[in-house]
Amino acid sequence: MSIATLPPLVEGMWISVREALSAQVRKMTDGDYNLLFIVYEGEGKNSIYAQGSFSEDSEYIIEIESNAFLEEKLSEREIQILRILGWQQPSSSNPNFWRKCPASWSHDLVALTIIQALTRIGRLHPDSWFSFGSDPFGIQISKSGAFWVSSDGRGLLCLRGSNPTVAGPIK
């Protein structure tokens, strides 16, 4: 018996993505794993990536790709949104936008921080294809059954079964 139905947005459209990123964050605390989340614009073309690691100072360091590497540059408005959300500007020591998150943050909160930033700057949306990297854990997430998988096996699409796109075969 269902007690409640989650609304389609709670960053809730991103529940599967949050859970997968949260699992990656959990593995980061072990020290032998770095997070990688790539959003594709289509046809396998890299749109933007987020990455993260757990520092020796017991902090999560999360990053979002900067204009130094992006083909489609972030606008001044998008950069301002990142700054408002607490992301630091790229620097000589870190060429990406970055943010430190204390180890006391839950894995979910670190994951949501990444999702919030990417959705607010308009780089992650319901029709975005994405990947969790090609390492064994990223592949395990891809095969979890929580996502639609592209026919070439390289891209994932948001929530399986409740995706707001038109139903039909994935090409």
C-alpha positions as CSV (number, residue, x, y, z in Angstrom):
1,M,0.0,0.0,0.0
2,S,1.4,3.4,-1.0
3,I,1.5,6.0,1.7
4,A,2.7,8.9,-0.5
5,T,3.5,9.6,-4.1
6,L,6.5,11.7,-4.8
7,P,5.9,14.8,-7.0
8,P,7.6,14.7,-10.4
9,L,10.0,17.4,-9.4
10,V,11.7,17.4,-5.9
11,E,14.8,17.6,-7.7
12,G,12.5,14.5,-7.6
13,M,12.7,14.1,-11.3
14,W,16.3,13.5,-10.4
15,I,15.9,10.9,-7.7
16,S,17.7,8.1,-9.7
17,V,20.5,10.5,-10.6
18,R,20.8,11.7,-7.0
19,E,20.9,8.2,-5.7
20,A,23.6,7.2,-8.2
21,L,25.7,10.3,-7.5
22,S,25.2,9.7,-3.8
23,A,26.6,6.2,-4.2
24,Q,29.6,7.7,-6.0
25,V,30.1,10.3,-3.2
26,R,29.9,7.4,-0.6
27,K,32.7,5.7,-2.5
28,M,34.7,8.9,-2.6
29,T,35.1,8.8,1.2
30,D,37.0,5.5,0.8
31,G,39.7,7.6,-0.9
32,D,40.1,5.3,-3.9
33,Y,37.4,6.7,-6.1
34,N,36.7,10.0,-7.8
35,L,33.2,11.0,-9.0
36,L,32.6,11.8,-12.7
37,F,29.2,12.8,-14.1
38,I,29.0,13.8,-17.8
39,V,26.0,15.4,-19.4
40,Y,25.8,15.0,-23.2
41,E,24.2,17.5,-25.5
42,G,23.4,14.8,-28.0
43,E,25.1,12.4,-30.4
44,G,27.7,11.7,-27.6
45,K,28.9,15.3,-27.7
46,N,30.1,16.3,-24.2
47,S,28.1,19.2,-22.9
48,I,29.4,19.6,-19.4
49,Y,30.9,17.5,-16.6
50,A,31.0,17.5,-12.9
51,Q,33.7,15.7,-10.9
52,G,34.6,15.3,-7.3
53,S,37.1,13.8,-4.8
54,F,37.5,13.5,-1.0
55,S,40.4,15.5,0.2
56,E,43.0,14.7,2.8
57,D,41.4,17.5,4.9
58,S,38.2,15.4,5.0
59,E,36.2,17.6,2.7
60,Y,34.4,16.9,-0.5
61,I,35.8,18.9,-3.4
62,I,33.3,19.1,-6.2
63,E,33.8,20.8,-9.5
64,I,31.9,21.8,-12.6
65,E,33.6,22.3,-15.9
66,S,34.6,25.9,-16.7
67,N,34.8,27.9,-19.9
68,A,38.4,26.9,-20.2
69,F,37.2,23.5,-21.4
70,L,33.6,24.0,-22.5
71,E,32.7,24.2,-26.2
72,E,29.5,26.0,-25.4
73,K,30.7,28.6,-22.9
74,L,28.8,29.5,-19.8
75,S,27.1,32.9,-20.0
76,E,27.8,35.6,-17.4
77,R,24.3,34.9,-16.0
78,E,25.1,31.2,-15.6
79,I,28.4,32.0,-13.9
80,Q,26.5,34.4,-11.6
81,I,24.1,31.6,-10.7
82,L,27.0,29.3,-9.8
83,R,28.5,32.0,-7.6
84,I,25.1,32.6,-5.9
85,L,24.9,28.9,-5.2
86,G,28.3,29.0,-3.5
87,W,30.6,27.8,-6.2
88,Q,34.1,29.5,-6.4
89,Q,35.5,30.9,-9.6
90,P,38.2,28.9,-11.5
91,S,41.7,29.8,-10.5
92,S,45.3,28.9,-11.3
93,S,45.1,26.1,-8.7
94,N,41.8,24.8,-10.0
95,P,40.7,25.5,-13.6
96,N,37.0,24.6,-12.9
97,F,34.3,26.1,-10.8
98,W,34.6,24.4,-7.4
99,R,33.1,24.0,-4.0
100,K,34.2,22.5,-0.8
101,C,31.6,20.6,1.2
102,P,32.3,19.5,4.8
103,A,32.5,15.7,5.5
104,S,29.5,16.2,7.8
105,W,27.2,16.7,4.8
106,S,25.2,13.7,3.8
107,H,26.1,11.9,0.5
108,D,22.7,13.0,-0.8
109,L,23.3,16.7,0.0
110,V,26.6,16.6,-1.9
111,A,24.9,14.9,-4.9
112,L,22.0,17.4,-4.8
113,T,24.5,20.3,-4.7
114,I,25.8,19.1,-8.1
115,I,22.3,18.4,-9.5
116,Q,21.0,21.8,-8.3
117,A,23.9,23.7,-10.0
118,L,23.6,21.9,-13.3
119,T,19.8,22.3,-13.5
120,R,19.9,25.9,-12.4
121,I,22.3,26.8,-15.2
122,G,20.2,24.9,-17.6
123,R,22.8,22.2,-18.5
124,L,20.9,19.3,-17.0
125,H,17.2,18.9,-18.0
126,P,14.8,15.9,-18.4
127,D,15.9,15.1,-21.9
128,S,19.6,15.2,-21.1
129,W,21.7,12.1,-21.8
130,F,24.4,11.5,-19.2
131,S,27.0,9.0,-18.0
132,F,28.6,8.2,-14.7
133,G,32.0,7.4,-16.2
134,S,33.5,4.3,-17.7
135,D,35.1,2.9,-14.5
136,P,33.6,-0.4,-13.1
137,F,31.3,1.4,-10.6
138,G,30.0,3.8,-13.2
139,I,29.2,0.8,-15.4
140,Q,27.5,-0.9,-12.5
141,I,25.3,2.1,-12.0
142,S,24.5,2.2,-15.7
143,K,23.3,-1.4,-15.6
144,S,21.2,-0.9,-12.5
145,G,18.0,-0.7,-14.4
146,A,17.1,2.7,-13.0
147,F,17.8,4.5,-16.3
148,W,16.9,4.2,-20.0
149,V,20.1,3.2,-21.8
150,S,20.9,4.4,-25.4
151,S,21.1,1.7,-28.1
152,D,24.9,2.1,-28.2
153,G,25.1,1.7,-24.4
154,R,27.0,4.9,-23.8
155,G,24.3,7.2,-22.6
156,L,21.6,7.1,-19.9
157,L,18.4,9.1,-19.8
158,C,16.7,10.3,-16.6
159,L,14.0,8.2,-14.8
160,R,13.1,5.0,-16.4
161,G,9.4,4.6,-16.8
162,S,8.5,8.1,-15.8
163,N,10.5,10.1,-18.2
164,P,8.5,13.1,-19.6
165,T,9.6,12.4,-23.2
166,V,7.5,10.6,-25.8
167,A,7.4,6.9,-25.3
168,G,9.1,4.8,-27.9
169,P,12.3,3.0,-28.8
170,I,15.5,4.8,-27.8
171,K,17.6,5.4,-30.9
